[in-house]
């Protein structure tokens, strides 16, 4: 068994082969996902891979957020593994345990805790995760099938169909962004949403410039061309489209339903680009009221509960960091 802990040490061919044969692949665990994060100033990425019997059987790509404020960074630093580790179906328990231990060792000096956000079912590996010291928490998500456009439309709630038809009759259009001035207008809407309602850290504009160039940022426009919302997505070829960020001026432009149109535009993009699955990347904790889940469930997706796994490196800082986080990100005007 061999562990690799740098991007350059991992065979590109072996990485590609693992993507092709595993059911736990996501864009976030690809070489492109790692290089995207590595090129931004908002995140510090890491990668760990494990090989057994001359075959790559597991890869884990994660990100540690950066803050311009050193004190805030110190007290709120966390490592996020979007999608979950990419694992070969035949990975041994020993290899997975070694992979998880290596992730913990790499992140514990750079992050207060590490969190795996699962986009697939990892229940078969639960015992190994628990043995390695990770703690499970339920978390919901919606997976929307996009192969058949007619079925996509039929699965929408009646209200969603009515909103889309109404917005289209008013001249609302959706399209991928191409120029920087439009992206800046879109980003102002997203930043306002995060300051007023989401209360979480948001990457800078350059992060989304790269997304626009390398992936897709969809815009919702009025008939006059004004941008009123949109969605930033990443894609895994032939597999899925992931809705990373979404925004809309829903209060000011209620009749145009910008957030609804942004999600529908992403679904249509997935269909047009032969991406069979649209992943909305989270729908909250079960049995806890959550407006975002109510919004997302009306698009006809399948509710799944793949959960999250967390390992805490510094329990005292973890508790203090949660308090600091609430003060900083929930007191914004």
C-alpha positions, 0 to 999 in steps of 0.5 A, a space after each residue: 500500500 502506498 500513500 500520495 499526498 501531493 498533486 504531482 505525485 499522483 499518476 494522471 492516468 490512474 486518476 482518470 481511470 478511477 474517475 471512469 470506474 467508480 460511482 463516487 466520482 464528482 467534479 470536486 475530486 477531479 484533477 480539474 477540481 484540484 487545479 481550480 482551487 489551487 489557482 484561487 486565493 480563496 482556498 488552500 487545497 490538499 489531495 491524498 491518494 492511496 494505491 494498493 496492488 499497483 492500482 489507485 483505489 482512493 482519492 480525497 481532494 479538499 479545501 481549506 478556506 482563507 480569510 484576509 483577517 488573520 484572527 478570523 482565519 485562525 478561529 474559523 479555519 476548516 477543511 471541506 471535502 465536497 462530494 466525499 472521497 472518490 473510492 474504488 468499489 474494491 478498496 480494502 478497509 485497510 486502504 480506506 482507513 489509511 486514506 482517512 488517517 492521512 487526511 486527518 494528519 494533513 488537515 489537523 495542523 491547518 484546520 480546526 475540523 474537517 468535514 466530508 460533504 457526501 454527494 453519494 451513499 457511503 453507508 457501506 464504508 460507515 464502520 471504517 469511517 467511525 473506526 478512523 474517528 469520524 462522526 456522522 450527521 444526517 444531511 439532505 440533498 436533492 438529485 434531479 434526473 435530467 435525461 428526459 426534458 419532458 419528464 423534467 417539466 412534468 416533475 416540476 410542481 404546478 406552481 414552478 411550471 406556472 412561474 416559469 411560463 409567466 417569466 418567459 411570457 414577460 421576456 425573461 431569458 437565461 444564458 451563460 455569462 461571457 463578459 466580465 461586466 455582466 459577471 460583476 453585476 451577477 456577483 453583486 446580487 450574490 454578495 448581497 444575498 450572502 450578506 443579508 441572508 446566507 451569512 457564510 463566507 463568500 469567495 471573491 470575484 476572481 474565483 467566479 471569473 475562473 468559474 465563468 471561463 472554465 465551467 458555467 455561470 448562468 444569468 437570468 435577464 429581464 427583457 431589457 437585458 438587466 441581470 436579476 439572478 443566476 447560478 454558478 455550476 460545475 460539471 463532471 462530463 457525462 455524469 452530473 452538474 452541480 449547483 454551487 451558487 445560486 442567487 436572485 432578486 426575488 423580492 424586487 422582481 417577483 413576477 420574473 421568479 429569478 431564482 426559479 429561472 436560474 435553477 430551471 436554466 441549470 436543469 436545461 443546461 444539464 439536459 442540453 449537455 448530456 449530464 443526466 444528474 443535477 445535484 443541488 448540493 444540499 437541502 439542510 438537516 432532516 426535521 429542521 425547517 429550512 426554506 431552501 429545502 422547501 424551494 428546492 423540493 418543488 423541482 421534482 428531484 429525489 430526496 436523498 440523505 447521504 449525510 456529512 462526516 466530521 473529525 475535530 482536531 481541536 475541540 476547544 478552538 472548535 467551540 470558540 470558532 463556532 461562537 466567533 463564526 456566529 458573531 462575524 457572519 450572523 451580525 452582518 447588516 
